[in-house]
């Protein structure tokens, strides 16, 4: 397995620090609003990584943080007349709800920044003692010039940063490129006591503390959006390594931007969409499928057309699984047709899927393998000489199990119908379709059509095929 490491700017063979165990940290949301579609991609990427690593037999510990103190949070809480804590709780619950809808597995640990203030203070004190940080009028800054490797993650040079830095009005910083570790509190803001006076932590220090607390001074994978590479992750590297005295993160993985009709999504451009808004128009399964339709490092263009294409592509796979479900409910017949071709196709497409995922988690090529499997199955089922013999049924069961293994377990798609078919919905629909078939046999077509039409009103599509009646939830 090879993964692209932002730190080395190349693909590297994946070798975790500890055999069969992977420790992974992901930058979570600042919880002052519903997360946007770009955040959704940043949450789905580690979900796919975790699912695939677990599929390959690794034990994965995943930590994702909540930033629950921030300038934006203070402003929003003041506007709404509530506390920052109340605001955080509201949108953390929204995060859980929306990620569950997108079938994102829960992380193992969800640390909040405000629960780790003491640890942040201790880390900052250590950086000051080592000469990497200094206090200035109640603020504490990281001394960038002191950390010789600064810029290694983002490939930026300190000289270029200094030349391009804007000179600030105040002279509290030794250098304009130094960044804040602790912020002196202003009147009316939440604050915590510290050796430098009342204040609160800077944004970057949070992740250094929470990642190393739960994963140790060395861990395997750190994920996040490409927009976090600089300055957030660059500063995190500096803080963590200055404190720990070693390289803390082995592999840095960054997902690409979401563009809206060709332009980078931005509130200032007015092309900003929360995931919750999008889920009002499209099913969570379609949104998830759209977000994994491209390689995670590639930018992806968000538009109604792109979502409609994702919807159509997902339906192709769903329709194939529906056909398999229908056929597998039937009793096999005597005949000579065997399923050797399907068994070979299943083996070939599984190998292609794994090869794609082993190449830096290439979900685009992996879903392509699933499309090819579906196409071969549809051709086989539609042949004039098709017979559901015992051997054919065995091969179709193998194919259905493969969809569950690769599409559902690894990619997190094709789940809604499984839930529906296993619950109360499936048996009730089957009962109604049996009634409809009895009505058709008695030539009571008007009543039979009424059953079909009433099911359609409930978003259950009924289709008569040469192999019998099929149904699916729209």
C-alpha positions as CSV (number, residue, x, y, z in Angstrom):
1,X,0.0,0.0,0.0
2,X,1.3,3.5,-0.9
3,X,0.0,6.8,0.3
4,X,0.9,10.4,-0.7
5,X,2.7,12.2,2.1
6,X,2.4,16.0,2.0
7,X,5.6,16.1,4.0
8,X,7.7,14.4,1.4
9,X,5.5,15.4,-1.5
10,X,5.6,11.8,-2.9
11,X,3.9,8.5,-2.5
12,X,5.5,6.3,0.2
13,X,5.0,2.7,1.2
14,X,2.7,2.6,4.2
15,X,4.4,1.2,7.2
16,X,2.7,2.0,10.5
17,X,4.9,2.7,13.6
18,X,3.4,-0.3,15.3
19,X,2.6,-3.6,13.6
20,X,-1.1,-3.9,12.7
21,X,-2.0,-0.8,14.5
22,X,-2.7,2.7,13.1
23,X,-3.1,5.9,15.0
24,X,-4.8,8.7,13.1
25,X,-5.7,12.3,14.0
26,X,-8.1,14.5,12.0
27,X,-8.8,18.2,12.4
28,X,-12.4,18.6,13.3
29,X,-14.9,21.5,13.0
30,X,-15.0,24.8,14.8
31,X,-18.5,24.4,16.1
32,X,-20.1,27.8,15.5
33,X,-22.3,26.7,12.6
34,X,-23.4,23.7,10.5
35,X,-20.4,22.3,8.7
36,X,-20.1,23.0,5.0
37,X,-19.6,20.6,2.1
38,X,-15.9,21.1,2.1
39,X,-15.8,20.0,5.7
40,X,-17.9,17.0,4.8
41,X,-15.2,15.9,2.4
42,X,-12.5,16.3,5.1
43,X,-14.6,14.1,7.4
44,X,-15.4,11.4,4.8
45,X,-11.7,11.0,3.7
46,X,-10.5,9.7,7.1
47,X,-13.7,7.6,7.3
48,X,-12.7,5.9,4.1
49,X,-9.1,5.5,5.2
50,X,-10.2,4.0,8.5
51,X,-12.7,1.7,6.8
52,X,-10.1,0.4,4.3
53,X,-7.3,0.0,6.9
54,X,-9.7,-2.0,9.1
55,X,-10.7,-4.0,6.0
56,X,-7.0,-4.8,5.6
57,X,-6.8,-6.0,9.2
58,X,-5.4,-3.0,11.0
59,X,-6.6,-1.8,14.3
60,X,-7.3,1.9,13.9
61,X,-7.5,4.5,16.7
62,X,-9.0,7.7,15.3
63,X,-9.1,11.0,17.1
64,X,-11.1,14.0,15.8
65,X,-11.2,17.3,17.8
66,X,-13.8,20.0,18.3
67,X,-12.6,23.6,18.4
68,X,-15.1,25.0,20.9
69,X,-13.4,28.3,21.7
70,X,-12.6,30.8,18.9
71,X,-13.3,34.4,17.8
72,X,-16.1,33.3,15.5
73,X,-17.7,31.3,18.3
74,X,-17.6,34.3,20.7
75,X,-19.1,36.6,18.0
76,X,-21.9,34.1,17.1
77,X,-22.7,33.4,20.8
78,X,-22.9,37.1,21.5
79,X,-25.3,37.6,18.5
80,X,-27.6,34.9,19.8
81,X,-27.4,35.9,23.4
82,X,-26.1,32.5,24.6
83,X,-22.9,31.3,26.1
84,X,-20.1,29.9,23.9
85,X,-20.5,26.6,25.6
86,X,-24.2,26.4,24.7
87,X,-23.3,27.3,21.1
88,X,-20.7,24.6,21.0
89,X,-23.1,22.0,22.4
90,X,-25.7,22.9,19.8
91,X,-23.4,22.4,16.8
92,X,-21.6,19.4,18.2
93,X,-24.9,17.7,18.3
94,X,-25.5,18.9,14.7
95,X,-22.2,17.4,13.7
96,X,-23.1,14.0,15.1
97,X,-26.4,14.1,13.3
98,X,-25.1,15.2,9.9
99,X,-22.1,12.8,9.9
100,X,-24.4,9.9,10.9
101,X,-26.6,10.8,8.0
102,X,-23.5,10.6,5.7
103,X,-22.7,7.2,7.2
104,X,-19.4,8.4,8.7
105,X,-18.2,6.1,11.5
106,X,-17.7,7.7,14.8
107,X,-14.1,8.5,15.9
108,X,-12.8,6.7,18.9
109,X,-12.1,10.0,20.8
110,X,-13.8,13.5,20.3
111,X,-11.7,15.8,22.5
112,X,-12.8,19.4,23.0
113,X,-10.3,22.2,23.2
114,X,-11.8,23.7,26.4
115,X,-11.3,20.4,28.1
116,X,-7.6,20.5,27.6
117,X,-6.6,24.1,28.7
118,X,-4.3,22.9,31.5
119,X,-2.4,20.7,29.0
120,X,-2.1,23.6,26.6
121,X,-0.7,25.8,29.3
122,X,1.9,23.1,30.3
123,X,3.0,22.7,26.6
124,X,3.4,26.5,26.2
125,X,5.4,26.7,29.4
126,X,7.7,24.0,28.0
127,X,8.1,25.9,24.7
128,X,9.1,29.0,26.7
129,X,11.6,27.1,28.8
130,X,13.2,25.7,25.7
131,X,13.4,29.1,24.0
132,X,10.8,28.4,21.3
133,X,8.2,30.8,22.7
134,X,8.0,34.1,24.6
135,X,5.5,36.2,26.5
136,X,4.6,39.7,25.4
137,X,2.1,41.8,27.3
138,X,-0.1,38.8,28.2
139,X,0.2,37.1,24.9
140,X,2.5,34.2,24.1
141,X,4.1,33.7,20.7
142,X,6.1,30.9,19.0
143,X,9.5,32.1,17.9
144,X,9.5,30.8,14.3
145,X,13.2,31.6,13.6
146,X,14.1,29.2,16.4
147,X,12.6,26.2,14.7
148,X,15.0,25.5,11.8
149,X,12.6,23.1,10.0
150,X,9.7,25.6,9.8
151,X,8.1,25.5,6.3
152,X,9.0,21.8,5.6
153,X,5.4,20.7,5.4
154,X,4.1,23.5,3.2
155,X,7.4,23.9,1.3
156,X,7.7,27.5,2.3
157,X,10.9,29.3,3.2
158,X,11.2,31.5,6.3
159,X,13.0,34.3,4.3
160,X,10.0,34.4,1.8
161,X,7.5,34.6,4.6
162,X,9.4,37.4,6.3
163,X,9.7,39.3,3.1
164,X,6.0,39.0,2.4
165,X,4.7,39.4,6.0
166,X,2.7,42.5,6.7
167,X,4.2,44.7,9.4
168,X,1.7,44.9,12.3
169,X,0.8,48.1,14.0
170,X,1.8,46.8,17.4
171,X,5.3,45.6,18.2
172,X,4.4,42.8,20.6
173,X,6.0,40.2,18.3
174,X,9.7,39.8,17.8
175,X,9.0,38.9,14.2
176,X,5.9,39.4,12.1
177,X,5.8,35.7,11.2
178,X,5.7,34.6,14.9
179,X,2.3,33.1,15.7
180,X,0.2,33.2,18.8
181,X,0.1,30.3,21.4
182,X,-1.9,32.2,24.1
183,X,-4.2,35.2,23.6
184,X,-4.7,37.8,26.3
185,X,-8.4,38.0,27.0
186,X,-10.6,41.0,26.2
187,X,-13.4,42.3,28.3
188,X,-16.4,40.0,28.2
189,X,-14.6,37.1,26.6
190,X,-14.3,33.6,28.1
191,X,-10.9,33.3,29.8
192,X,-8.8,30.9,31.8
193,X,-6.1,31.7,34.3
194,X,-2.5,31.2,33.2
195,X,1.1,32.2,34.2
196,X,0.7,35.1,31.7
197,X,-2.7,36.3,32.9
198,X,-6.2,35.6,31.9
199,X,-6.6,34.4,28.4
200,X,-7.3,31.6,26.0
201,X,-5.3,29.4,23.7
202,X,-4.5,30.1,20.1
203,X,-6.0,27.9,17.5
204,X,-2.9,25.9,16.5
205,X,-1.9,24.8,19.9
206,X,-5.1,22.8,20.4
207,X,-4.2,20.1,17.9
208,X,-0.7,19.7,19.2
209,X,-2.0,19.0,22.6
210,X,-5.0,16.8,21.7
211,X,-3.2,14.7,19.1
212,X,-0.2,13.8,21.3
213,X,-2.3,13.3,24.4
214,X,-4.4,10.6,22.8
215,X,-2.0,9.2,20.3
216,X,1.4,9.7,21.8
217,X,4.5,11.7,20.8
218,X,4.6,9.7,17.5
219,X,1.6,8.7,15.5
220,X,0.9,7.5,11.9
221,X,-1.5,9.7,10.0
222,X,-2.8,13.3,10.3
223,X,-5.6,14.3,7.9
224,X,-7.2,17.6,7.0
225,X,-8.2,19.9,4.1
226,X,-5.4,21.2,1.9
227,X,-6.3,24.7,3.1
228,X,-5.0,23.8,6.6
229,X,-1.5,22.9,5.4
230,X,-0.4,26.5,6.0
231,X,-0.4,28.0,8.5
232,X,-2.4,25.6,10.8
233,X,-0.6,22.3,10.2
234,X,2.8,24.0,9.6
235,X,2.5,25.6,13.0
236,X,1.3,22.4,14.5
237,X,4.5,20.7,13.2
238,X,6.6,23.4,14.8
239,X,4.9,23.3,18.2
240,X,4.7,19.5,18.4
241,X,8.3,18.8,17.3
242,X,9.8,21.6,19.4
243,X,8.0,20.1,22.4
244,X,8.5,16.4,21.7
245,X,12.0,16.6,20.2
246,X,11.1,14.3,17.3
247,X,9.0,14.0,14.2
248,X,5.5,13.5,15.5
249,X,3.4,12.7,12.4
250,X,4.7,10.1,9.9
251,X,2.2,10.7,7.1
252,X,0.3,13.9,6.4
253,X,-2.7,13.5,4.1
254,X,-4.6,16.5,2.7
255,X,-7.8,16.4,0.7
256,X,-8.4,18.8,-2.2
257,X,-10.7,21.8,-2.3
258,X,-14.4,21.8,-3.2
259,X,-15.1,24.2,-6.0
260,X,-18.5,25.6,-6.7
261,X,-19.2,25.8,-10.4
262,X,-15.5,26.1,-11.0
263,X,-14.7,28.6,-8.2
264,X,-13.3,27.8,-4.8
265,X,-16.1,27.8,-2.2
266,X,-16.0,30.9,-0.1
267,X,-18.4,32.8,2.1
268,X,-17.0,36.0,0.6
269,X,-18.0,34.9,-2.9
270,X,-21.5,33.9,-1.8
271,X,-21.1,30.4,-3.0
272,X,-21.0,28.7,0.4
273,X,-23.3,25.7,1.2
274,X,-23.7,23.8,4.4
275,X,-24.0,20.1,4.2
276,X,-27.4,20.3,6.0
277,X,-28.7,22.6,3.2
278,X,-27.5,20.1,0.6
279,X,-29.1,17.2,2.4
280,X,-32.5,18.9,2.1
281,X,-32.2,18.5,-1.7
282,X,-30.2,15.3,-2.1
283,X,-30.1,12.0,-0.1
284,X,-27.1,11.5,2.2
285,X,-26.1,8.5,0.0
286,X,-25.9,10.6,-3.1
287,X,-23.8,13.3,-1.3
288,X,-21.4,10.7,0.1
289,X,-21.1,9.0,-3.3
290,X,-20.4,12.4,-5.0
291,X,-17.6,13.2,-2.5
292,X,-15.8,9.8,-3.1
293,X,-16.3,10.0,-6.9
294,X,-12.9,11.7,-7.3
295,X,-9.5,10.9,-5.8
296,X,-9.4,12.6,-2.4
297,X,-6.4,14.8,-3.3
298,X,-8.1,16.1,-6.5
299,X,-10.3,19.2,-6.4
300,X,-13.9,18.4,-6.9
301,X,-16.5,20.6,-8.6
302,X,-19.8,20.9,-6.7
303,X,-22.9,21.6,-8.8
304,X,-26.4,20.4,-9.3
305,X,-25.3,18.6,-12.5
306,X,-22.4,16.8,-10.6
307,X,-24.9,15.7,-7.9
308,X,-27.3,14.5,-10.5
309,X,-24.6,12.5,-12.2
310,X,-23.6,11.0,-8.8
311,X,-27.3,10.1,-8.2
312,X,-27.5,8.4,-11.6
313,X,-24.2,6.5,-11.0
314,X,-25.3,5.4,-7.5
315,X,-28.6,4.2,-8.9
316,X,-26.8,2.0,-11.4
317,X,-25.2,0.2,-8.6
318,X,-28.3,0.1,-6.5
319,X,-30.4,-1.3,-9.4
320,X,-27.9,-4.1,-9.8
321,X,-28.0,-5.0,-6.2
322,X,-31.9,-4.9,-6.3
323,X,-31.8,-7.4,-9.2
324,X,-29.5,-9.7,-7.3
325,X,-31.8,-9.4,-4.2
326,X,-34.8,-10.3,-6.4
327,X,-33.2,-13.3,-8.0
328,X,-31.7,-14.7,-4.8
329,X,-35.2,-14.9,-3.3
330,X,-36.2,-17.4,-6.0
331,X,-35.8,-21.1,-6.0
332,X,-33.2,-22.4,-8.5
333,X,-34.2,-24.6,-11.4
334,X,-32.6,-27.5,-13.1
335,X,-30.3,-26.5,-16.0
336,X,-26.9,-26.5,-17.5
337,X,-25.9,-22.8,-17.1
338,X,-23.1,-22.3,-14.6
339,X,-21.8,-19.2,-12.9
340,X,-18.1,-19.6,-13.6
341,X,-18.0,-16.4,-15.6
342,X,-19.5,-14.4,-12.7
343,X,-17.1,-16.0,-10.2
344,X,-14.1,-15.0,-12.4
345,X,-15.5,-11.4,-12.8
346,X,-15.9,-11.1,-9.0
347,X,-12.3,-12.2,-8.4
348,X,-11.0,-9.8,-11.1
349,X,-13.0,-6.8,-9.9
350,X,-12.1,-7.3,-6.3
351,X,-8.4,-7.4,-7.2
352,X,-8.9,-4.2,-9.2
353,X,-10.7,-2.5,-6.3
354,X,-8.0,-3.4,-3.8
355,X,-5.2,-2.3,-6.3
356,X,-7.0,1.1,-6.5
357,X,-7.4,1.5,-2.8
358,X,-3.8,0.4,-2.2
359,X,-2.7,3.3,-4.5
360,X,-3.3,6.2,-2.1
361,X,-7.0,5.3,-1.4
362,X,-8.1,5.9,-5.0
363,X,-11.9,5.7,-4.6
364,X,-12.4,7.0,-8.1
365,X,-10.8,3.8,-9.6
366,X,-12.4,1.7,-6.9
367,X,-15.9,2.7,-7.8
368,X,-15.0,2.1,-11.4
369,X,-14.3,-1.5,-10.5
370,X,-17.8,-1.7,-9.0
371,X,-19.3,-0.2,-12.1
372,X,-17.6,-2.9,-14.2
373,X,-18.9,-5.6,-11.9
374,X,-22.4,-4.3,-12.2
375,X,-22.2,-4.1,-16.0
376,X,-21.0,-7.7,-16.3
377,X,-23.8,-8.9,-13.9
378,X,-26.4,-7.0,-15.9
379,X,-25.2,-8.5,-19.1
380,X,-25.2,-12.0,-17.7
381,X,-28.7,-11.7,-16.1
382,X,-30.1,-10.2,-19.4
383,X,-28.9,-13.0,-21.7
384,X,-31.6,-14.9,-23.6
385,X,-30.4,-18.2,-22.3
386,X,-30.2,-17.1,-18.6
387,X,-31.4,-19.7,-16.1
388,X,-31.3,-19.4,-12.4
389,X,-29.6,-22.7,-11.8
390,X,-28.1,-23.6,-8.4
391,X,-24.6,-22.8,-9.6
392,X,-25.7,-19.5,-11.1
393,X,-27.5,-18.6,-7.8
394,X,-24.3,-19.4,-5.9
395,X,-22.3,-17.0,-8.2
396,X,-24.9,-14.2,-7.8
397,X,-24.8,-14.6,-4.0
398,X,-21.0,-14.2,-4.3
399,X,-21.5,-11.0,-6.2
400,X,-24.0,-9.6,-3.7
401,X,-21.6,-10.4,-0.9
402,X,-18.8,-8.7,-2.7
403,X,-20.9,-5.5,-3.1
404,X,-21.5,-5.6,0.7
405,X,-17.8,-6.2,1.3
406,X,-16.4,-3.5,-0.9
407,X,-19.2,-0.9,-1.5
408,X,-20.9,-1.1,1.9
409,X,-18.1,-1.9,4.3
410,X,-15.2,-0.1,2.7
411,X,-16.9,2.8,0.8
412,X,-19.9,3.2,3.0
413,X,-22.4,3.2,0.2
414,X,-25.3,0.9,-0.8
415,X,-26.6,0.8,2.8
416,X,-30.1,2.3,2.7
417,X,-31.7,-0.6,0.8
418,X,-30.0,-3.1,3.1
419,X,-31.6,-1.4,6.1
420,X,-35.0,-1.2,4.5
421,X,-35.0,-4.8,3.3
422,X,-34.0,-6.1,6.7
423,X,-36.6,-4.1,8.6
424,X,-40.3,-3.9,8.5
425,X,-40.5,-2.2,5.1
426,X,-39.2,-5.1,3.1
427,X,-41.7,-7.8,4.3
428,X,-44.6,-5.3,4.0
429,X,-43.7,-4.4,0.4
430,X,-43.3,-8.1,-0.5
431,X,-46.7,-8.8,1.0
432,X,-48.3,-6.1,-1.1
433,X,-46.6,-7.3,-4.3
434,X,-47.8,-10.8,-3.6
435,X,-51.3,-9.3,-3.3
436,X,-50.8,-7.4,-6.6
437,X,-49.7,-10.6,-8.3
438,X,-52.8,-12.4,-7.2
439,X,-55.0,-9.5,-8.5
440,X,-53.2,-9.7,-11.9
441,X,-53.8,-13.4,-12.0
442,X,-57.5,-12.8,-11.4
443,X,-57.3,-10.1,-14.2
444,X,-58.3,-7.4,-11.6
445,X,-55.9,-5.0,-13.2
446,X,-57.4,-1.8,-11.9
447,X,-56.8,-2.9,-8.3
448,X,-53.4,-4.2,-9.1
449,X,-52.4,-0.9,-10.6
450,X,-53.7,0.9,-7.5
451,X,-51.3,-1.2,-5.4
452,X,-48.4,-0.1,-7.6
453,X,-49.6,3.5,-7.7
454,X,-50.0,3.7,-3.9
455,X,-46.5,2.3,-3.4
456,X,-45.2,4.9,-5.8
457,X,-46.8,7.6,-3.6
458,X,-44.6,6.2,-0.8
459,X,-41.5,6.5,-3.0
460,X,-41.4,2.8,-3.7
461,X,-40.8,2.0,-7.3
462,X,-42.2,-1.2,-8.7
463,X,-40.9,-2.7,-12.0
464,X,-42.0,-5.8,-13.8
465,X,-39.2,-7.7,-15.5
466,X,-38.8,-11.1,-17.3
467,X,-37.3,-12.4,-14.1
468,X,-40.3,-11.2,-12.0
469,X,-41.3,-8.0,-10.1
470,X,-38.6,-5.8,-8.6
471,X,-39.0,-2.9,-6.2
472,X,-36.7,-0.3,-4.8
473,X,-37.0,2.8,-2.5
474,X,-36.4,5.9,-4.6
